[in-house]
Amino acid sequence: MIHDYRQSFFFLVRISDLRERLTLSFGAHSHFPTDIAISELGSKTVNEALAAGLEADEIWKAVCRAHPKETEKYRY
């Protein structure tokens, strides 16, 4: 079986983009990804949603809807 590294690369870039947007919106030392559950994500935190296999872009959109003021500058 041949592994397609391009697919993995794009997945990693999308997660890193999510992490960067969270940092820009909530601060570098924020506990938001580990402590704040979002109802649209099934009451999961960002980290739990990623671990459950949700797409990074869908997670970010849910964060934007739940926290519009904080994410205003960095929306998709």
Backbone as JSON Lines, residues from 0, in Angstrom:
{"i":0,"aa":"M","n":[0.84,-1.18,0.0],"ca":[0.0,0.0,0.0],"c":[0.88,1.25,0.0]}
{"i":1,"aa":"I","n":[0.63,2.13,-0.92],"ca":[1.4,3.37,-1.03],"c":[0.64,4.46,-0.29]}
{"i":2,"aa":"H","n":[1.35,5.17,0.58],"ca":[0.75,6.25,1.36],"c":[0.82,7.54,0.55]}
{"i":3,"aa":"D","n":[-0.29,8.24,0.44],"ca":[-0.32,9.51,-0.27],"c":[0.0,10.63,0.73]}
{"i":4,"aa":"Y","n":[1.25,11.07,0.74],"ca":[1.69,12.08,1.7],"c":[1.08,13.45,1.41]}
{"i":5,"aa":"R","n":[0.68,13.68,0.18],"ca":[0.06,14.97,-0.14],"c":[-1.23,15.14,0.65]}
{"i":6,"aa":"Q","n":[-2.03,14.1,0.75],"ca":[-3.28,14.18,1.49],"c":[-3.0,14.47,2.97]}
{"i":7,"aa":"S","n":[-2.04,13.8,3.56],"ca":[-1.68,14.03,4.95],"c":[-1.16,15.45,5.15]}
{"i":8,"aa":"F","n":[-0.37,15.93,4.19],"ca":[0.18,17.28,4.28],"c":[-0.94,18.31,4.32]}
{"i":9,"aa":"F","n":[-1.93,18.18,3.44],"ca":[-3.02,19.15,3.41],"c":[-3.84,19.08,4.69]}
{"i":10,"aa":"F","n":[-4.02,17.89,5.25],"ca":[-4.75,17.76,6.5],"c":[-4.0,18.47,7.61]}
{"i":11,"aa":"L","n":[-2.68,18.31,7.66],"ca":[-1.88,18.96,8.69],"c":[-1.89,20.48,8.54]}
{"i":12,"aa":"V","n":[-1.85,20.95,7.33],"ca":[-1.88,22.39,7.09],"c":[-3.21,22.96,7.58]}
{"i":13,"aa":"R","n":[-4.27,22.27,7.34],"ca":[-5.57,22.77,7.76],"c":[-5.67,22.82,9.28]}
{"i":14,"aa":"I","n":[-5.13,21.83,9.96],"ca":[-5.15,21.86,11.42],"c":[-4.25,22.97,11.93]}
{"i":15,"aa":"S","n":[-3.11,23.16,11.31],"ca":[-2.21,24.24,11.75],"c":[-2.87,25.6,11.51]}
{"i":16,"aa":"D","n":[-3.64,25.74,10.43],"ca":[-4.36,26.98,10.17],"c":[-5.41,27.21,11.25]}
{"i":17,"aa":"L","n":[-6.11,26.16,11.63],"ca":[-7.09,26.26,12.73],"c":[-6.4,26.71,14.01]}
{"i":18,"aa":"R","n":[-5.29,26.09,14.34],"ca":[-4.56,26.45,15.56],"c":[-4.08,27.91,15.51]}
{"i":19,"aa":"E","n":[-3.61,28.34,14.35],"ca":[-3.15,29.72,14.21],"c":[-4.31,30.7,14.4]}
{"i":20,"aa":"R","n":[-5.45,30.41,13.81],"ca":[-6.62,31.29,13.96],"c":[-7.09,31.34,15.4]}
{"i":21,"aa":"L","n":[-7.05,30.19,16.09],"ca":[-7.42,30.17,17.51],"c":[-6.47,31.03,18.33]}
{"i":22,"aa":"T","n":[-5.18,30.93,18.03],"ca":[-4.18,31.74,18.73],"c":[-4.4,33.22,18.48]}
{"i":23,"aa":"L","n":[-4.65,33.59,17.23],"ca":[-4.86,34.99,16.89],"c":[-6.15,35.53,17.52]}
{"i":24,"aa":"S","n":[-7.16,34.7,17.63],"ca":[-8.45,35.13,18.16],"c":[-8.5,35.14,19.69]}
{"i":25,"aa":"F","n":[-7.89,34.15,20.33],"ca":[-8.05,33.99,21.77],"c":[-6.75,34.16,22.57]}
{"i":26,"aa":"G","n":[-5.63,34.35,21.88],"ca":[-4.37,34.57,22.55],"c":[-3.49,33.32,22.59]}
{"i":27,"aa":"A","n":[-2.2,33.56,22.68],"ca":[-1.22,32.47,22.61],"c":[-1.3,31.53,23.8]}
{"i":28,"aa":"H","n":[-1.73,32.01,24.95],"ca":[-1.76,31.17,26.15],"c":[-3.19,30.78,26.54]}
{"i":29,"aa":"S","n":[-4.08,30.86,25.56],"ca":[-5.48,30.53,25.82],"c":[-5.67,29.02,26.0]}
{"i":30,"aa":"H","n":[-6.6,28.68,26.87],"ca":[-6.97,27.28,27.09],"c":[-8.23,26.93,26.29]}
{"i":31,"aa":"F","n":[-8.59,27.8,25.37],"ca":[-9.82,27.61,24.6],"c":[-9.91,26.24,23.94]}
{"i":32,"aa":"P","n":[-8.88,25.76,23.23],"ca":[-9.0,24.47,22.54],"c":[-9.2,23.27,23.47]}
{"i":33,"aa":"T","n":[-8.8,23.41,24.72],"ca":[-8.91,22.28,25.64],"c":[-10.04,22.42,26.65]}
{"i":34,"aa":"D","n":[-10.52,23.64,26.89],"ca":[-11.46,23.86,27.98],"c":[-12.88,24.28,27.57]}
{"i":35,"aa":"I","n":[-13.04,24.87,26.41],"ca":[-14.34,25.42,26.03],"c":[-15.07,24.45,25.09]}
{"i":36,"aa":"A","n":[-16.19,23.92,25.57],"ca":[-17.01,23.02,24.75],"c":[-17.97,23.85,23.91]}
{"i":37,"aa":"I","n":[-18.16,23.43,22.68],"ca":[-19.03,24.14,21.75],"c":[-20.21,23.22,21.41]}
{"i":38,"aa":"S","n":[-21.41,23.71,21.64],"ca":[-22.6,22.87,21.48],"c":[-22.75,22.36,20.04]}
{"i":39,"aa":"E","n":[-22.4,23.18,19.07],"ca":[-22.5,22.77,17.67],"c":[-21.57,21.59,17.33]}
{"i":40,"aa":"L","n":[-20.55,21.41,18.15],"ca":[-19.62,20.29,17.96],"c":[-19.99,19.11,18.85]}
{"i":41,"aa":"G","n":[-21.24,19.07,19.3],"ca":[-21.67,17.99,20.17],"c":[-21.12,18.13,21.57]}
{"i":42,"aa":"S","n":[-20.99,19.38,22.02],"ca":[-20.43,19.71,23.34],"c":[-19.01,19.2,23.51]}
{"i":43,"aa":"K","n":[-18.27,19.21,22.41],"ca":[-16.85,18.84,22.42],"c":[-16.01,20.11,22.41]}
{"i":44,"aa":"T","n":[-14.8,20.01,22.95],"ca":[-13.83,21.08,22.8],"c":[-13.21,20.96,21.4]}
{"i":45,"aa":"V","n":[-12.44,21.94,21.02],"ca":[-11.76,21.89,19.72],"c":[-10.87,20.65,19.64]}
{"i":46,"aa":"N","n":[-10.09,20.39,20.67],"ca":[-9.2,19.23,20.65],"c":[-9.98,17.92,20.59]}
{"i":47,"aa":"E","n":[-11.09,17.83,21.32],"ca":[-11.91,16.62,21.28],"c":[-12.53,16.43,19.9]}
{"i":48,"aa":"A","n":[-12.96,17.53,19.28],"ca":[-13.55,17.45,17.95],"c":[-12.52,16.98,16.92]}
{"i":49,"aa":"L","n":[-11.29,17.48,17.02],"ca":[-10.23,17.02,16.13],"c":[-9.96,15.53,16.34]}
{"i":50,"aa":"A","n":[-9.9,15.12,17.59],"ca":[-9.64,13.71,17.91],"c":[-10.77,12.81,17.42]}
{"i":51,"aa":"A","n":[-11.98,13.35,17.38],"ca":[-13.13,12.59,16.9],"c":[-13.21,12.53,15.38]}
{"i":52,"aa":"G","n":[-12.31,13.26,14.71],"ca":[-12.25,13.2,13.25],"c":[-13.01,14.28,12.52]}
{"i":53,"aa":"L","n":[-13.49,15.3,13.22],"ca":[-14.17,16.4,12.54],"c":[-13.15,17.2,11.75]}
{"i":54,"aa":"E","n":[-13.6,17.75,10.65],"ca":[-12.72,18.54,9.78],"c":[-12.39,19.88,10.43]}
{"i":55,"aa":"A","n":[-11.15,20.31,10.27],"ca":[-10.68,21.56,10.87],"c":[-11.51,22.75,10.41]}
{"i":56,"aa":"D","n":[-11.88,22.81,9.14],"ca":[-12.65,23.95,8.66],"c":[-14.04,23.98,9.28]}
{"i":57,"aa":"E","n":[-14.66,22.83,9.5],"ca":[-15.97,22.79,10.14],"c":[-15.87,23.2,11.61]}
{"i":58,"aa":"I","n":[-14.81,22.81,12.25],"ca":[-14.59,23.21,13.65],"c":[-14.45,24.72,13.72]}
{"i":59,"aa":"W","n":[-13.65,25.29,12.83],"ca":[-13.44,26.74,12.84],"c":[-14.75,27.48,12.59]}
{"i":60,"aa":"K","n":[-15.55,27.01,11.67],"ca":[-16.84,27.66,11.4],"c":[-17.73,27.62,12.63]}
{"i":61,"aa":"A","n":[-17.72,26.51,13.35],"ca":[-18.52,26.39,14.58],"c":[-18.0,27.35,15.65]}
{"i":62,"aa":"V","n":[-16.68,27.48,15.75],"ca":[-16.08,28.43,16.7],"c":[-16.51,29.85,16.34]}
{"i":63,"aa":"C","n":[-16.49,30.19,15.07],"ca":[-16.89,31.53,14.62],"c":[-18.35,31.82,14.96]}
{"i":64,"aa":"R","n":[-19.22,30.84,14.77],"ca":[-20.63,31.04,15.08],"c":[-20.86,31.16,16.6]}
{"i":65,"aa":"A","n":[-20.1,30.42,17.37],"ca":[-20.25,30.45,18.83],"c":[-19.61,31.68,19.46]}
{"i":66,"aa":"H","n":[-18.57,32.21,18.83],"ca":[-17.82,33.35,19.37],"c":[-17.56,34.38,18.27]}
{"i":67,"aa":"P","n":[-18.61,35.02,17.77],"ca":[-18.45,35.92,16.62],"c":[-17.55,37.13,16.87]}
{"i":68,"aa":"K","n":[-17.6,37.69,18.05],"ca":[-16.79,38.88,18.33],"c":[-15.29,38.56,18.32]}
{"i":69,"aa":"E","n":[-14.92,37.48,18.98],"ca":[-13.51,37.11,19.11],"c":[-12.89,36.7,17.77]}
{"i":70,"aa":"T","n":[-13.69,36.12,16.89],"ca":[-13.17,35.58,15.63],"c":[-13.46,36.48,14.44]}
{"i":71,"aa":"E","n":[-13.97,37.65,14.68],"ca":[-14.41,38.56,13.63],"c":[-13.35,38.81,12.54]}
{"i":72,"aa":"K","n":[-12.11,39.02,12.93],"ca":[-11.05,39.35,11.97],"c":[-10.56,38.15,11.16]}
{"i":73,"aa":"Y","n":[-10.79,36.94,11.64],"ca":[-10.15,35.77,11.03],"c":[-11.12,34.75,10.46]}
{"i":74,"aa":"R","n":[-12.32,35.2,10.11],"ca":[-13.31,34.28,9.55],"c":[-12.91,33.84,8.16]}
{"i":75,"aa":"Y","n":[-13.47,32.72,7.74],"ca":[-13.23,32.24,6.36],"c":[-13.94,33.13,5.4]}
